[in-house]
Amino acid sequence: MTEPLITLLAGPTASGKSALALETAARSGAVIVNADSQQLYADLRVLSARPSPEEEARAEHRLYGVADAADAWSVGRWTRAVAPVLEELAAAGRPVLLVGGTGLYFTALTRGLADIPDVPLEVRAAAEALYDAVGEAAFRARLAGVDPAAARRIEAGDRQRLMRAWAVAEQTGRALSDWTAETTPLLAPGSWTGLVIEPDREMLYAHCDLRVAQMVEAGALDEVRALVARGLDPNLPAMKAVGVREFAAHLAGETTLEAAVEATRQATRNYAKRQLTWFRNQTPDWTRVQPG
């Protein structure tokens, strides 16, 4: 059986990926598969702008809301979850739309990522504490001692990737760069096409601001209140989702709702900007789609 073509639909938050995916699935009968690290979490339907139950009823969706906020899903865990889904759909002859904004998921699909052991939360927290204590320049210098390739490769200001490289080396005793040299793409060459939604930046930022307002109306405060009540580790990926820290501060009486909303708007715009930059740099040969 010939494997059906898989479409990778990527783009920044609030760019219209879900709407385009639904429109495409309605025409093609494709199954929509999640490639967004926050939309994995059942606890983040509002804050991650996960497809609504009504939208999910319009087309088959996979890997949305399948994780609990107490679980720390890595890229490796997502690839292990998505691989059997893709195999099942290929065997059934179903077209697939992999949709999301998490760049490393698409890297795993098209270029491969090494099966790096999960790094415990306490090791990641220690890396973050060290970074905060010594600053980027000194942290990068220390990283150069255990992973010189990563220290050279990671761009200035990319705090998360610097801390990730350090934490992996600390946990495994092996450089992240050595792990990533052992890669096999999840998707075979020629089995997929890539699309990136790339809106005008001014339009994107306006959509980000509107998205935050819609989240508040849809119950974002209740969602954050429920997360805070669980007493989860603040270093968990779900607890680092945009809006959690900002709205939690308001719920704790530390800031006004207006200030929390504005902080979430700014954080959302910053996140979207990073995503735009990542996709421009990492997927230059993918087809660009301008939203109408």
LOVO-16726 format. One record per residue (C-alpha): residue number from 1; residue in three letters; x, y, z. Coordinates in Angstrom, 2 decimals, padded with zeros to 5 digits. Example, Ala and Ser with C-alpha at 12.3 -4.5 7.8 and 13.67 -1.06 7.14 Angstrom:
BEGIN
{1 'ALA' {012.30 -004.50 007.80}}
{2 'SER' {013.67 -001.06 007.14}}
//
This chain:
BEGIN
{1 'MET' {000.00 000.00 000.00}}
{2 'THR' {001.29 003.46 -000.90}}
{3 'GLU' {001.65 005.63 002.17}}
{4 'PRO' {-000.72 008.61 001.96}}
{5 'LEU' {000.86 012.01 001.82}}
{6 'ILE' {001.17 013.67 005.20}}
{7 'THR' {000.78 017.43 005.46}}
{8 'LEU' {002.67 019.31 008.15}}
{9 'LEU' {000.88 022.55 009.01}}
{10 'ALA' {002.97 024.79 011.23}}
{11 'GLY' {002.87 028.37 012.40}}
{12 'PRO' {002.87 030.70 015.38}}
{13 'THR' {000.14 030.91 017.96}}
{14 'ALA' {-003.02 032.76 016.88}}
{15 'SER' {-002.12 032.44 013.19}}
{16 'GLY' {-005.20 030.40 012.26}}
{17 'LYS' {-003.74 026.88 012.08}}
{18 'SER' {-006.75 025.15 013.61}}
{19 'ALA' {-009.22 026.90 011.31}}
{20 'LEU' {-007.19 026.04 008.21}}
{21 'ALA' {-006.80 022.45 009.41}}
{22 'LEU' {-010.56 022.08 009.84}}
{23 'GLU' {-011.21 023.57 006.43}}
{24 'THR' {-008.67 021.24 004.84}}
{25 'ALA' {-009.92 018.18 006.70}}
{26 'ALA' {-013.48 018.92 005.57}}
{27 'ARG' {-012.33 018.74 001.95}}
{28 'SER' {-009.96 015.81 002.21}}
{29 'GLY' {-011.25 013.70 005.09}}
{30 'ALA' {-007.86 014.02 006.78}}
{31 'VAL' {-007.29 013.18 010.43}}
{32 'ILE' {-005.91 016.15 012.40}}
{33 'VAL' {-003.00 015.12 014.65}}
{34 'ASN' {-001.65 017.45 017.32}}
{35 'ALA' {001.91 018.76 017.02}}
{36 'ASP' {001.67 021.39 019.76}}
{37 'SER' {003.27 020.79 023.14}}
{38 'GLN' {000.67 022.74 025.14}}
{39 'GLN' {-002.41 021.33 023.42}}
{40 'LEU' {-001.36 017.91 024.67}}
{41 'TYR' {-002.56 018.85 028.15}}
{42 'ALA' {-006.15 018.23 029.21}}
{43 'ASP' {-005.81 021.02 031.77}}
{44 'LEU' {-005.01 023.71 029.17}}
{45 'ARG' {-007.93 023.71 026.76}}
{46 'VAL' {-008.51 027.46 027.14}}
{47 'LEU' {-004.94 028.71 027.58}}
{48 'SER' {-003.60 026.60 024.70}}
{49 'ALA' {-006.60 027.46 022.47}}
{50 'ARG' {-007.18 023.77 021.91}}
{51 'PRO' {-009.94 022.97 019.41}}
{52 'SER' {-013.35 023.11 021.05}}
{53 'PRO' {-015.54 020.02 021.40}}
{54 'GLU' {-017.63 021.34 018.50}}
{55 'GLU' {-014.53 021.71 016.32}}
{56 'GLU' {-013.27 018.28 017.30}}
{57 'ALA' {-016.64 016.86 016.25}}
{58 'ARG' {-016.22 018.27 012.73}}
{59 'ALA' {-013.10 016.17 012.02}}
{60 'GLU' {-011.23 013.38 013.72}}
{61 'HIS' {-008.56 014.73 016.10}}
{62 'ARG' {-005.74 012.77 017.72}}
{63 'LEU' {-003.38 013.53 020.63}}
{64 'TYR' {-005.30 016.56 021.90}}
{65 'GLY' {-005.79 016.80 025.66}}
{66 'VAL' {-004.23 013.39 026.29}}
{67 'ALA' {-001.76 014.39 029.02}}
{68 'ASP' {-002.23 015.43 032.63}}
{69 'ALA' {-000.57 018.64 033.81}}
{70 'ALA' {001.39 016.61 036.35}}
{71 'ASP' {003.18 014.79 033.49}}
{72 'ALA' {006.22 016.34 031.82}}
{73 'TRP' {005.99 015.36 028.17}}
{74 'SER' {009.23 015.66 026.22}}
{75 'VAL' {009.72 015.71 022.46}}
{76 'GLY' {010.78 012.08 022.71}}
{77 'ARG' {007.60 011.12 024.51}}
{78 'TRP' {005.51 012.87 021.87}}
{79 'THR' {007.32 011.07 019.05}}
{80 'ARG' {006.72 007.74 020.80}}
{81 'ALA' {003.03 008.62 021.05}}
{82 'VAL' {002.61 009.92 017.51}}
{83 'ALA' {004.48 007.12 015.70}}
{84 'PRO' {001.82 004.41 016.23}}
{85 'VAL' {-000.92 006.91 015.35}}
{86 'LEU' {000.75 007.64 012.01}}
{87 'GLU' {001.30 003.94 011.36}}
{88 'GLU' {-002.37 003.18 012.08}}
{89 'LEU' {-003.61 005.96 009.80}}
{90 'ALA' {-001.21 004.97 007.02}}
{91 'ALA' {-002.43 001.38 007.20}}
{92 'ALA' {-006.02 002.64 006.94}}
{93 'GLY' {-005.15 004.86 003.96}}
{94 'ARG' {-006.16 008.01 005.82}}
{95 'PRO' {-004.59 011.38 004.92}}
{96 'VAL' {-003.03 013.17 007.88}}
{97 'LEU' {-002.68 016.79 008.93}}
{98 'LEU' {-000.03 017.28 011.63}}
{99 'VAL' {-000.84 020.70 013.08}}
{100 'GLY' {000.95 022.80 015.67}}
{101 'GLY' {003.45 025.41 016.65}}
{102 'THR' {006.14 023.39 018.42}}
{103 'GLY' {009.18 023.55 016.19}}
{104 'LEU' {011.05 020.63 017.70}}
{105 'TYR' {008.13 018.31 016.99}}
{106 'PHE' {008.46 019.11 013.29}}
{107 'THR' {012.23 018.67 013.52}}
{108 'ALA' {011.69 015.21 014.99}}
{109 'LEU' {009.33 014.35 012.15}}
{110 'THR' {011.47 015.57 009.27}}
{111 'ARG' {015.09 015.42 010.46}}
{112 'GLY' {014.97 013.25 013.53}}
{113 'LEU' {015.84 013.79 017.15}}
{114 'ALA' {017.93 011.53 019.33}}
{115 'ASP' {016.13 009.50 021.97}}
{116 'ILE' {017.54 011.55 024.84}}
{117 'PRO' {016.65 010.26 028.31}}
{118 'ASP' {014.13 012.40 030.18}}
{119 'VAL' {015.74 014.96 032.48}}
{120 'PRO' {014.18 015.05 035.97}}
{121 'LEU' {012.49 018.24 037.08}}
{122 'GLU' {015.02 018.81 039.84}}
{123 'VAL' {017.90 018.80 037.34}}
{124 'ARG' {016.09 021.27 035.10}}
{125 'ALA' {015.32 023.44 038.12}}
{126 'ALA' {018.99 023.39 039.14}}
{127 'ALA' {020.00 024.48 035.62}}
{128 'GLU' {017.53 027.35 035.77}}
{129 'ALA' {018.79 028.41 039.21}}
{130 'LEU' {022.38 028.36 037.98}}
{131 'TYR' {021.50 030.43 034.91}}
{132 'ASP' {019.70 033.00 037.06}}
{133 'ALA' {022.62 033.13 039.49}}
{134 'VAL' {025.50 033.59 037.03}}
{135 'GLY' {023.87 035.12 033.94}}
{136 'GLU' {024.01 034.11 030.29}}
{137 'ALA' {027.69 034.79 029.56}}
{138 'ALA' {029.02 032.81 032.51}}
{139 'PHE' {026.46 030.06 031.98}}
{140 'ARG' {027.46 029.75 028.33}}
{141 'ALA' {031.12 029.56 029.36}}
{142 'ARG' {030.34 026.70 031.73}}
{143 'LEU' {028.30 024.97 029.03}}
{144 'ALA' {031.30 025.23 026.69}}
{145 'GLY' {033.18 023.03 029.12}}
{146 'VAL' {030.74 020.13 028.72}}
{147 'ASP' {029.17 020.79 025.31}}
{148 'PRO' {031.27 023.23 023.26}}
{149 'ALA' {029.24 022.63 020.10}}
{150 'ALA' {026.01 023.65 021.83}}
{151 'ALA' {027.66 026.69 023.40}}
{152 'ARG' {028.71 027.84 019.91}}
{153 'ARG' {025.48 026.89 018.16}}
{154 'ILE' {022.81 028.30 020.49}}
{155 'GLU' {021.95 031.89 019.71}}
{156 'ALA' {022.34 034.74 022.17}}
{157 'GLY' {019.36 035.10 024.47}}
{158 'ASP' {018.06 031.57 023.93}}
{159 'ARG' {017.81 030.79 027.64}}
{160 'GLN' {015.72 027.64 027.25}}
{161 'ARG' {018.07 025.89 024.84}}
{162 'LEU' {021.12 026.81 026.90}}
{163 'MET' {019.55 025.39 030.06}}
{164 'ARG' {018.38 022.30 028.17}}
{165 'ALA' {021.90 021.56 026.90}}
{166 'TRP' {023.36 021.96 030.39}}
{167 'ALA' {020.67 019.83 032.05}}
{168 'VAL' {021.11 016.97 029.55}}
{169 'ALA' {024.87 016.94 030.09}}
{170 'GLU' {024.39 017.00 033.86}}
{171 'GLN' {021.85 014.17 033.81}}
{172 'THR' {023.41 011.85 031.24}}
{173 'GLY' {027.10 012.64 031.44}}
{174 'ARG' {027.04 013.13 027.69}}
{175 'ALA' {026.78 016.28 025.58}}
{176 'LEU' {023.43 017.09 024.03}}
{177 'SER' {025.29 017.66 020.77}}
{178 'ASP' {026.49 014.04 020.86}}
{179 'TRP' {022.97 012.79 021.48}}
{180 'THR' {021.53 014.86 018.63}}
{181 'ALA' {024.12 013.53 016.19}}
{182 'GLU' {022.23 010.22 016.33}}
{183 'THR' {019.07 011.12 014.47}}
{184 'THR' {016.57 009.33 012.24}}
{185 'PRO' {013.57 011.20 010.80}}
{186 'LEU' {010.20 009.84 011.87}}
{187 'LEU' {008.77 010.50 008.39}}
{188 'ALA' {010.31 009.05 005.26}}
{189 'PRO' {011.52 011.52 002.62}}
{190 'GLY' {008.80 012.12 000.04}}
{191 'SER' {005.99 011.09 002.40}}
{192 'TRP' {005.11 014.62 003.51}}
{193 'THR' {004.75 018.23 002.49}}
{194 'GLY' {005.24 021.24 004.75}}
{195 'LEU' {003.16 024.40 005.03}}
{196 'VAL' {003.83 027.36 007.31}}
{197 'ILE' {001.20 029.97 008.08}}
{198 'GLU' {003.15 033.22 008.11}}
{199 'PRO' {000.96 036.23 008.83}}
{200 'ASP' {002.02 039.84 008.72}}
{201 'ARG' {003.53 040.57 012.13}}
{202 'GLU' {001.17 043.45 012.91}}
{203 'MET' {-001.82 041.26 012.07}}
{204 'LEU' {-000.41 038.41 014.14}}
{205 'TYR' {000.06 040.62 017.20}}
{206 'ALA' {-003.51 041.90 016.87}}
{207 'HIS' {-004.74 038.30 016.74}}
{208 'CYS' {-002.65 037.49 019.82}}
{209 'ASP' {-004.30 040.31 021.76}}
{210 'LEU' {-007.74 039.19 020.63}}
{211 'ARG' {-006.91 035.60 021.57}}
{212 'VAL' {-006.12 036.65 025.16}}
{213 'ALA' {-009.41 038.53 025.46}}
{214 'GLN' {-011.28 035.49 024.19}}
{215 'MET' {-009.46 033.27 026.68}}
{216 'VAL' {-010.56 035.42 029.59}}
{217 'GLU' {-014.15 035.26 028.39}}
{218 'ALA' {-013.87 031.48 027.91}}
{219 'GLY' {-012.74 030.80 031.48}}
{220 'ALA' {-008.95 031.18 031.57}}
{221 'LEU' {-009.07 032.30 035.21}}
{222 'ASP' {-010.99 029.19 036.25}}
{223 'GLU' {-008.51 027.03 034.36}}
{224 'VAL' {-005.54 028.64 036.11}}
{225 'ARG' {-007.33 028.51 039.47}}
{226 'ALA' {-007.78 024.75 039.07}}
{227 'LEU' {-004.11 024.29 038.17}}
{228 'VAL' {-002.88 026.37 041.10}}
{229 'ALA' {-005.13 024.43 043.49}}
{230 'ARG' {-003.30 021.22 042.57}}
{231 'GLY' {-000.01 022.51 043.96}}
{232 'LEU' {001.96 021.26 040.97}}
{233 'ASP' {005.68 021.81 040.49}}
{234 'PRO' {006.07 025.21 038.77}}
{235 'ASN' {008.77 023.71 036.53}}
{236 'LEU' {006.31 021.36 034.82}}
{237 'PRO' {005.73 022.26 031.16}}
{238 'ALA' {002.00 022.83 031.71}}
{239 'MET' {002.72 025.28 034.52}}
{240 'LYS' {004.99 027.27 032.20}}
{241 'ALA' {002.28 027.77 029.57}}
{242 'VAL' {001.72 031.39 028.63}}
{243 'GLY' {-000.91 032.87 030.92}}
{244 'VAL' {-000.50 030.50 033.87}}
{245 'ARG' {002.02 032.60 035.78}}
{246 'GLU' {000.38 035.87 034.77}}
{247 'PHE' {-003.16 034.95 035.81}}
{248 'ALA' {-001.94 033.09 038.90}}
{249 'ALA' {-000.38 036.35 040.08}}
{250 'HIS' {-003.77 038.04 039.78}}
{251 'LEU' {-005.55 035.22 041.59}}
{252 'ALA' {-003.00 035.53 044.41}}
{253 'GLY' {-003.84 039.23 044.76}}
{254 'GLU' {-000.44 040.33 043.47}}
{255 'THR' {-001.72 042.24 040.46}}
{256 'THR' {-004.91 043.49 038.88}}
{257 'LEU' {-006.80 041.59 036.22}}
{258 'GLU' {-006.01 044.34 033.73}}
{259 'ALA' {-002.29 044.02 034.46}}
{260 'ALA' {-002.47 040.22 034.18}}
{261 'VAL' {-004.24 040.48 030.84}}
{262 'GLU' {-001.66 042.93 029.51}}
{263 'ALA' {001.20 040.75 030.74}}
{264 'THR' {-000.36 037.73 029.02}}
{265 'ARG' {-000.80 039.72 025.81}}
{266 'GLN' {002.86 040.68 025.85}}
{267 'ALA' {003.99 037.14 026.64}}
{268 'THR' {001.80 035.80 023.83}}
{269 'ARG' {003.23 038.27 021.34}}
{270 'ASN' {006.77 037.41 022.43}}
{271 'TYR' {006.05 033.70 022.02}}
{272 'ALA' {004.55 034.23 018.56}}
{273 'LYS' {007.59 036.27 017.52}}
{274 'ARG' {009.95 033.47 018.60}}
{275 'GLN' {007.86 030.95 016.67}}
{276 'LEU' {007.90 033.11 013.53}}
{277 'THR' {011.67 033.41 013.74}}
{278 'TRP' {012.11 029.68 014.31}}
{279 'PHE' {010.00 028.62 011.34}}
{280 'ARG' {011.66 031.18 009.05}}
{281 'ASN' {015.10 029.88 010.00}}
{282 'GLN' {014.35 026.16 010.22}}
{283 'THR' {011.81 025.59 007.43}}
{284 'PRO' {012.87 027.96 004.62}}
{285 'ASP' {011.87 025.50 001.89}}
{286 'TRP' {008.31 024.92 003.16}}
{287 'THR' {005.40 026.53 001.34}}
{288 'ARG' {004.25 029.77 002.97}}
{289 'VAL' {000.55 030.46 003.46}}
{290 'GLN' {-000.68 034.00 004.03}}
{291 'PRO' {-003.94 034.02 006.05}}
{292 'GLY' {-006.80 035.91 004.46}}
//
